[in-house]
Amino acid sequence: MRIIGLTGGIAAGKSTVSKRFAEHGAVVVDADRLAREAVAPGSPGLHAVRARFGDAVVDADGSLDRAALGAIVFADPAARKDLEAITHPEVWRLARERFDAAAAADPDAVVVYDVPLLAEASGTRPLRFDAVVVVDAPAAVRVERMVAHRGMAREDAERRVAAQATDAERLALANHVVDATGTVEDTLRSADEVWARLVG
């Protein structure tokens, strides 16, 4: 089994590339899904988030109020670090479970770990990847995408981009880069080229 880390800034096009790699036969493990599982109702993770950030971040039905939590952590770097200290270890634990299951099903599997905050968590990452693929689009392009396609206010989009690692910090981790600056078709073409190098 080989484990490929796949990362990119918000609105870079990482989900498009992840789906393309799945079409090529990769087993995709989605860190965002694991992050939701880590703070599911009744989980130790959600209990720890509530203890740190208060009842206002939990809905009446016992689920995490992501908008309320996001408003706190995207405006306060210290709060974001506190959240990451709670969630990252649990996400890594869940990821390892998925990797082990993939290896048991197919010892030759190519597992793509789709993880947006790879650069941010690199100091606490408990495993080494066989390769890291960065989906790259300049910050200004990503802000425009969030405004145009997600209806986000420009100030909010810029704040979200600023809260993540810089483009240079992500690219420093890369063994391969998918250029996602242009159209979706251009991005898929670049993804296909990278996949060919990964499995070649």
DOGUZA-457159 format. One record per residue (C-alpha): x, z, y negated. Coordinates in steps of 0.05 Angstrom, whole numbers, plus 5000, padded with zeros to 4 digits. Each point is the difference from the previous one (the first is absolute). Example, Ala and Ser with C-alpha at 12.3 -4.5 7.8 and 13.67 -1.06 7.14 Angstrom:
% residues 2
((5246,5156,5090))
((5027,4987,4931))
//
This chain:
% residues 200
((5000,5000,5000))
((5022,4985,4929))
((4971,5035,4939))
((4999,4961,4936))
((4985,5036,4934))
((4956,4960,4954))
((4993,5022,4928))
((4984,4976,4930))
((4973,5026,4934))
((4926,5005,4986))
((4967,4931,4995))
((5063,4965,5025))
((4965,4967,5058))
((5023,5045,5057))
((4932,5000,5035))
((5001,4924,5001))
((5069,5001,5033))
((4979,5055,5048))
((4941,4959,5024))
((5044,4939,5008))
((5050,5038,5042))
((4942,5025,5044))
((4980,4927,5009))
((5070,4987,5025))
((4992,5055,5052))
((5025,5063,4966))
((4969,5068,5014))
((4984,5024,4930))
((4999,5075,4985))
((4968,5012,4932))
((5028,5060,4963))
((4940,5000,4952))
((4953,5010,5059))
((5044,5055,5027))
((5001,5033,4931))
((4924,5001,5001))
((5001,5030,5070))
((5050,5053,4977))
((4950,5026,4949))
((4936,4988,5039))
((4944,5053,4995))
((5021,5063,5036))
((5073,4980,5007))
((5058,5046,4984))
((5023,4948,4950))
((4935,5003,4960))
((5001,5076,5002))
((5070,4999,4970))
((4979,4950,4946))
((4940,5043,4982))
((5044,5062,4996))
((5049,4965,4953))
((4951,4959,4956))
((4936,5040,5003))
((4928,4988,5021))
((4991,4944,4949))
((5037,4951,5046))
((4952,5011,5058))
((4930,4970,5001))
((4938,5039,5020))
((5002,4967,5069))
((5069,5029,5012))
((5038,4934,4991))
((5057,4988,4951))
((4979,4976,4931))
((5055,4947,4994))
((4982,4982,4928))
((5005,5072,4977))
((5066,5011,5036))
((5027,4933,4975))
((4984,5019,4928))
((5044,5061,5009))
((5059,4973,5038))
((5008,4934,4963))
((5004,5038,4934))
((5047,5055,5024))
((5065,4985,5039))
((5007,5072,5023))
((4930,5000,5028))
((5014,4934,5035))
((5062,5030,5032))
((4959,5060,5024))
((4949,4953,5032))
((5055,4959,5034))
((5031,5064,5028))
((4933,5014,5033))
((4982,4931,5025))
((5066,4964,5017))
((5020,5044,5060))
((4931,4994,5030))
((4998,4924,4990))
((5068,4993,5034))
((4975,5042,5059))
((4939,4955,5008))
((5044,4938,4993))
((5045,5022,5056))
((4939,5008,5045))
((4980,4928,4985))
((5071,4975,5012))
((5004,5036,5067))
((4933,4970,5020))
((5023,4930,4982))
((5064,5008,5040))
((4961,5025,5060))
((4954,4940,4997))
((5056,4949,4990))
((5074,5021,5001))
((5017,4935,4963))
((4949,5010,4944))
((5017,4985,4928))
((4968,5056,4961))
((4990,4990,4925))
((4992,5066,4962))
((4961,4981,4938))
((5021,5054,4951))
((4992,4995,4924))
((5042,5061,4982))
((5060,4985,5044))
((5050,5004,4942))
((4968,5064,4974))
((5003,5033,5068))
((5068,4973,5021))
((5034,5067,4989))
((4954,5034,5050))
((4993,4942,5049))
((5011,5026,5071))
((5015,4933,5033))
((5041,4938,4989))
((4967,4931,4999))
((5029,4941,5035))
((4987,4961,4936))
((4964,5011,4934))
((4959,4944,4968))
((4983,5007,4926))
((4942,4960,4971))
((5024,4987,4930))
((4962,4982,4937))
((5022,5022,4930))
((4965,5060,4970))
((4969,4959,4945))
((4968,4953,5051))
((4972,5058,5039))
((4970,5031,4938))
((4966,4934,4984))
((4972,4996,5071))
((4970,5070,4996))
((4968,4985,4933))
((4973,4931,5022))
((4981,5014,5072))
((4986,5074,5004))
((4968,5009,4932))
((5050,5055,4982))
((5015,5018,4929))
((5069,4976,4980))
((5023,5070,4983))
((4978,5026,5068))
((5034,4941,5035))
((5065,5012,4962))
((4998,5074,5016))
((4991,4986,5074))
((5058,4952,5001))
((5044,5050,4962))
((4982,5055,5050))
((5032,4960,5057))
((5072,4983,5014))
((5030,4945,4957))
((5008,4929,5025))
((5075,5011,5004))
((4992,5064,5041))
((4956,4964,5051))
((5045,4939,5003))
((5060,5044,5014))
((4968,5017,5068))
((4985,4928,5019))
((5030,4961,5058))
((4950,4945,4985))
((4958,4984,4938))
((4933,4964,4998))
((4991,4967,4933))
((4928,5015,4978))
((5006,4979,4928))
((4960,4936,5008))
((4937,4979,5036))
((4974,5030,5065))
((5022,4936,5035))
((5070,5009,4972))
((5001,5072,5024))
((4978,4981,5070))
((5053,4946,5003))
((5053,5051,4981))
((4972,5049,5051))
((5003,4948,5055))
((5073,4987,4983))
((5016,5075,5003))
((4963,5008,5066))
((5040,4943,5030))
((5064,5037,4981))
((4974,5066,5027))
((4984,4972,5069))
((5052,4945,5003))
//
